[in-house]
Amino acid sequence: MKKTLCHFISCWLLITASYGAADSSLTRLKEIVAAPDFSLQDMDGNQHSLKDFRGKVVIINFWATWCPPCRAELPSMNRGWAKIKDQGIVMLAVNVGEDEYTIFSFQGDYPIDFPVLLDLKGEVINDWPILGLPTTFVVDKQGKLVYRAVGGREWDSDVLLNKIRALAK
Amino acid sequence: MLIYQVKCIYTCHPFYTVTMSRFVYTFIRCCIAAVMGLCLSLPLTAGVTISKDPDTALIGWKLNQGGFELELIQRLPDQTRAFFLARGFSPKVANDIALACVFQGIGRNTLKASEANSISVDLREWQLTSKGKNHSIKQKEQWEAEWSEADVATSSRLAYRWATFPTQQTYEPVGDYNWGMISFNLPPGTRFDVLVRWTLNGKPQQAWVRDVACAKDIHPEPQ
């Protein structure tokens, strides 16, 4: 009887785990295409073009301060950035439609140590294959879109970061 | 080979005995346990659960079926008014949206990574019924088509576009999810049923979420 109970509990756990727990990772894009280039200002007025980062892996996060899942993932992005910033990887946060004063006051509660770029008119996001915020892409050293994440992730997870580190090698 | 003498307690006569190998005996026990486990797990992963936020008293409906999870959480019209007024909308337009039964929608793919586990949603395929009449969701494109540049500035349209639930969306099985406001386009306080439709790897799926209630247009005063 005890053995049957053990089998029963194991099977139940196996079945519920396979339904309930989604992998939290990155989708490898089926069609590898060039990332649309852009040129945007950061919070200090410096201009950044995507093509300037050719030869490095770039993580590009599209977000807004009013977006709850964006706020949820930003602290882990900042922790992830601390882990990878010396590993040939660039991280950029492209804010959609908000001015620097809004973002500056937001950063009092949510520090962001990597560059925040301002897509004030929403022109850049329209060029990218995005339907909702947040969406994050990983661009390889050749400037191609390789991975996408729709919705927030735990960006300080080494399982997730190792996929990106592998592109930087 | 070790032979077991077993009383066949599940389906046979209580005094009937059979002989079988240890392997067959263990296999049968595993099969029975698996069926029992599957039966117990199904009610936990399918259907709709309802919850009430203890702080705001707003109600949420959560559908969880076949790897697609959808939450519809009430928004008070005042919440929606405030959101759009703060983003430069005129009071009239902000009020029009606020009174259109806006919910916070959260869609999520909860399946394991595999090529066969993409979930796609198209809000135009959902069906609403209220008091025996059919209705439809008012999509973001329909709202935007009603506004002139004088009503809603470009920066405000941008906020609207990205704060609302995408009309079409695909969730990959790696933890993809998103949030956004959905306008059910019914008066405050209306109760309705919504037939949610999605595809799993291209195959159509659907489920009813019954007796959903639009939040009432109340203006609670501080105690």
Interface residues (C-beta under 8 A of the other chain):
Chain A: K3 T4 H7 F8 I9 S10 C11 W12 L14 I15 T16 S18 Y19 G20 A21 A22 D23 S24 S25 L26 T27 A64 W66 C67 P68 P69 V96 G97 L120 K121 G122 I125 L131 G132 L133 R148 A149 V150 G151 G152 R153
Chain B: R29 C30 I32 A33 A34 M36 G37 L38 L40 S41 L44 T45 G67 F83 R108 N109 T110 L111 K112 A113 T154 S155 L158 A159 R161 W162 A163 F165 P166 Q168 Q169 T170 Y171 E172 P173 V174 G175 D176 Y177 N178 W179 G180
